[in-house]
Amino acid sequence: MHVAFAVLVAVSIFVASVYTGAVGKCRTECVELNKYKIVRVYLQEKLVHIGLCRNVSNTIKPQAHVFPFVCHRDLGVWTMDENDEEGIVEFPRFCPEVNKVSAEMIDACP
């Protein structure tokens, strides 16, 4: 019972840290830039892999592309993930709404 509680607490802390927009030094606002939305996350020991959604259609027919990005947790710099097996993926729907942050937060990105 105590082990299960400890695991639950550890997972809750991890989820809270991801929800606040950062994993290590990798901050979500530094890749979303008030324009795009993260729709996929894959965590490794030192790397954060994400899929960044961008709408590419008009309002009549939904179409989006998801671009792979990666960030080293100790550096906090996002780059295109050229090792991603899927590459750029098309989706027949609009991206989720972007959560806007202040320009000061984006200006503070590495």
C-alpha positions as CSV (number, residue, x, y, z in Angstrom):
1,M,0.0,0.0,0.0
2,H,2.8,2.4,0.9
3,V,4.6,1.7,-2.4
4,A,1.5,2.3,-4.4
5,F,1.0,5.7,-2.6
6,A,4.6,6.7,-3.2
7,V,4.3,5.8,-6.9
8,L,1.0,7.8,-7.2
9,V,2.7,10.8,-5.5
10,A,5.7,10.6,-7.8
11,V,3.5,10.4,-10.9
12,S,1.4,13.3,-9.7
13,I,4.5,15.5,-9.3
14,F,5.8,14.5,-12.7
15,V,2.4,15.2,-14.4
16,A,2.2,18.6,-12.6
17,S,5.6,19.6,-13.8
18,V,4.7,18.7,-17.4
19,Y,1.4,20.5,-17.1
20,T,3.2,23.7,-16.0
21,G,5.0,23.8,-19.3
22,A,8.5,22.5,-18.7
23,V,10.4,19.2,-18.6
24,G,13.9,20.0,-17.3
25,K,14.8,23.2,-19.2
26,C,12.5,22.4,-22.1
27,R,9.7,24.9,-22.0
28,T,6.6,24.4,-24.1
29,E,6.1,28.1,-24.9
30,C,9.6,28.1,-26.5
31,V,8.4,25.8,-29.2
32,E,4.7,26.7,-29.4
33,L,5.5,30.4,-29.8
34,N,1.8,31.3,-29.4
35,K,1.2,29.9,-32.9
36,Y,1.3,26.1,-32.6
37,K,0.1,23.4,-30.2
38,I,1.9,20.3,-28.8
39,V,-0.2,17.3,-29.4
40,R,2.2,14.4,-28.8
41,V,4.9,13.9,-26.1
42,Y,7.4,11.1,-25.7
43,L,9.9,11.3,-22.8
44,Q,13.3,9.7,-22.7
45,E,15.9,10.0,-20.0
46,K,17.5,13.2,-21.4
47,L,15.3,14.0,-24.3
48,V,11.8,15.3,-24.8
49,H,10.2,14.4,-28.2
50,I,7.0,16.3,-29.2
51,G,4.7,16.6,-32.1
52,L,3.9,20.2,-32.9
53,C,0.6,20.8,-34.7
54,R,0.1,23.5,-37.4
55,N,-3.1,24.1,-39.3
56,V,-2.6,24.1,-43.0
57,S,-6.1,24.4,-44.4
58,N,-8.9,26.8,-44.7
59,T,-12.0,26.8,-42.5
60,I,-14.0,24.5,-44.8
61,K,-11.9,21.4,-44.8
62,P,-9.8,20.7,-41.7
63,Q,-6.2,19.7,-42.3
64,A,-3.2,19.9,-40.0
65,H,0.5,18.8,-40.0
66,V,2.3,17.5,-37.0
67,F,6.0,18.3,-37.0
68,P,8.5,16.3,-34.8
69,F,10.7,18.3,-32.4
70,V,13.2,17.3,-29.8
71,C,14.7,19.0,-26.8
72,H,17.6,18.0,-24.5
73,R,16.4,18.4,-20.9
74,D,19.7,20.0,-19.7
75,L,19.9,22.5,-22.6
76,G,16.3,23.6,-23.2
77,V,16.7,24.2,-27.0
78,W,14.1,22.8,-29.4
79,T,15.1,21.6,-32.8
80,M,13.4,19.6,-35.6
81,D,13.7,15.9,-34.7
82,E,15.4,14.5,-37.8
83,N,15.5,11.0,-36.3
84,D,11.8,10.7,-35.8
85,E,10.5,7.6,-37.7
86,E,7.2,9.2,-38.7
87,G,8.4,12.6,-39.8
88,I,5.8,15.1,-40.7
89,V,2.3,13.6,-40.3
90,E,-0.9,14.9,-41.8
91,F,-4.2,14.9,-39.9
92,P,-7.7,15.6,-41.3
93,R,-8.7,17.9,-38.4
94,F,-7.8,21.3,-36.9
95,C,-5.2,21.6,-34.2
96,P,-6.3,22.2,-30.7
97,E,-6.5,25.9,-29.6
98,V,-3.2,27.5,-28.6
99,N,-2.8,28.6,-25.0
100,K,-1.3,32.1,-25.3
101,V,1.6,33.3,-23.0
102,S,3.2,36.7,-22.6
103,A,5.8,37.9,-25.0
104,E,8.2,38.2,-22.1
105,M,8.0,34.5,-21.5
106,I,8.8,33.8,-25.1
107,D,11.6,36.4,-25.2
108,A,13.2,34.6,-22.2
109,C,13.6,31.3,-24.3
110,P,17.1,30.0,-25.0
